[in-house]
Amino acid sequence: MRTPQDYCDGAGPLNAIQAAAPMTRCEQLPPPWRILGAALIALVISGCGESEPARSATPIAPSVELDTGRPVRGVRPADLVRFQALPAYSEPDWVTRNFVAKGRLPPVQERLPREPLVFGSAAMPDGQGVYGDVLRQITGGRPEGWNYSAGQSQGWGGVDIGTMECLTRTGPLFLVDREALEPLPNLAKAWTWSRDGLQLTMDLVEGAKWSDGHPFTSDDVMFYWLDNVLDPNVSPLNGASDDSFGPGTKLEALGRYKIRWTFKRPFPRDYLYQMAYGKFCPGPAHVLRPQHPRYNRANSYQDYKQAFPASRMNFPTMGAWVVTEYRPDDILILRRNPYFWKVDASGRQLPYLDEMQYRLLGWNDRDVQVIAGGSDLANLESPASFVEAMRGAAKPGAGYRVAFGPRTSAYSVLMNLSGNGWGEPDTRGQALRNLNRQQAFRQAITMAMDRKSLGQTQVGGPFIKPYAGGLLASSPFYDAQATRMFDHNPSAARALLSSIGLVDRDGDGYVNYPPDVLKGENVTAILTASPDTITERTLAEGVLLFARDAGLRVVLRFASGPQRDALVASGQFDWVLARHDTTELTTVVQGADALAPMGPYTHKFHRAGPNGDLDLLPYESEMVRLTKAFIATDNKAKRRQLMSRYQLVSTEQVNAVGLIQFPGGLLINKRIANVPPGTPTIMFNWEEYALMRERLFVPKARQSRHELRPGTLPGCFACRPSAGRGKP
Ligand code: GLA
């Protein structure tokens, strides 16, 4: 078999990022968006006390979309994707001309599966696309290496999402009618349940290939499952473990393209959601297995994890693009995967965009760069940038638009509820955890928070709403009546602290422990937070100030993203400022098992200690029962009832100290087509997964000159292990 190494054609020296292409005038949006957009901008600008009148409302409006995030009525999974053989297939001309015609790549129909995944009309809001151009993005993360099966991050921001494919797909479900909600098929093209619901047989896409041309089969699935998910020495990125699919669950290969799950409880349909990004996205067994300690006795688990460093290019993917170039702190370049197994309804192999770039900057640069014309797509998730982003979009001739989605972004303070030694706290930490475990203490903290002010410090206007904790207001299961919001009341908070013996005995403004605990020293809570974004820095400072008003001393411990995550995962925290980047509190169905501490090692802020004991509080046990009952039933009324009760328990008990909730937005360069209105920054998953970037395209007349490696395809991975693009 020919290796794709020779495909790298005509790669010139890497130029500086090219100047922005001429801006195009924006499309006209449908009238409701225009009106809402104009009204909102006026409101926000006036809410910010700006003197500039909202005179620019008319030109602004088409550049700003607001959306409630309601799914499109009547859209069913099959309208988005299906598997089907089509009469003919095609690809970009330059691929046929320079690679197929020269015998360097098999013809496209031989590279595609027997029945490729076909994007239906509901997946193409602007119609089928044309080939060419590039999607320029920014990430604030950095690639650790390519072995995501063993836990390495590729730098977030959607880098991994562009290269990984998973058994099912849930991101685009925000488009699907709720009545028809079910994960989309993906690597698993179809599935059937046994009569008793204990077995699930899945057919894998047949004849699909990794980006290096190697067949994708059940061997990849089994290697991921047995040697990564179930191997206690390996923790895949996004944390899949046997708990993710139920203790005692078995998976077996029935053939090259057939697998069978055997579960301990009937019809666990929630696992179909877990099989999407990021819990069941197999890596390429043909390159991973030789490095795994079970098959390579010379290697340690650390060797396995680090066997594919970030400098090693062309790591095989099933995704639409392959990372072909990496310059540390500069850029990642991804080129189209010539073996990608998805097509449009006319048989054109996807993706439409030949290149994807990730410039390696800071998280706060994401908005700025789209506004400045240096990037094409970003999640607008920092409310402090909302006004500037909208103002920029309002300028005549602005090159980008802003599309706000539903209110699915939120921040909370999570308190470590383990009293059992998880994370090995010192005596101060243990004393604080004992307080975290008391309802009065948690209520006092929540009453100390002035959520309105916390929101106003981020952005004025109507964007931010107080968040009580529990399910978000955007969730279909949200029940306002069952939501207990504790209003800001510092003196009531002090009274509550005093009711559990915490009073200021030395007159320094902070409450002390009773004399027999820690010699009566000040109660001090350490709040772990990431300094990586302005939102988190300001929220952390706000929490400190409001806690002080109620007499509680908070010390900030800033630890940047990956370090903060490691501290939390190992239980080394009192409180952590958390962005909601999981989805259970919005969708409930996606990742429902995260709603409560369901297993000893699954929950974010309550896990078992060294002796394996999970010391659940009575209200947490109730939340576990409610969640289990929710997962076990399909009855809609029952599910609603269970979630109302969950909401009451979790907000009444202050399971988490909710702070603010707000809508995220997308910033999109106007030349990019096929972005559906209302795409959430996060709902069933991150925007990058929901957007189905493989169907984005740029109309010919608007194509830019931003591509850095035109005419090239990914090179060989295996032929020169130590380096990138060299010839074999
Ligand atoms: C980070 C970003 C999100 C999103 C995800 C994708 O968390 O903050 O906006 O891009 O990466 O993994």
Boltz pocket constraint, residues with backbone or C-beta under 6 A from the ligand:
constraints:
  - pocket:
      binder: B
      contacts: [[A, 156], [A, 157], [A, 158], [A, 379], [A, 381], [A, 581], [A, 681], [A, 686], [A, 688]]
      max_distance: 6.0
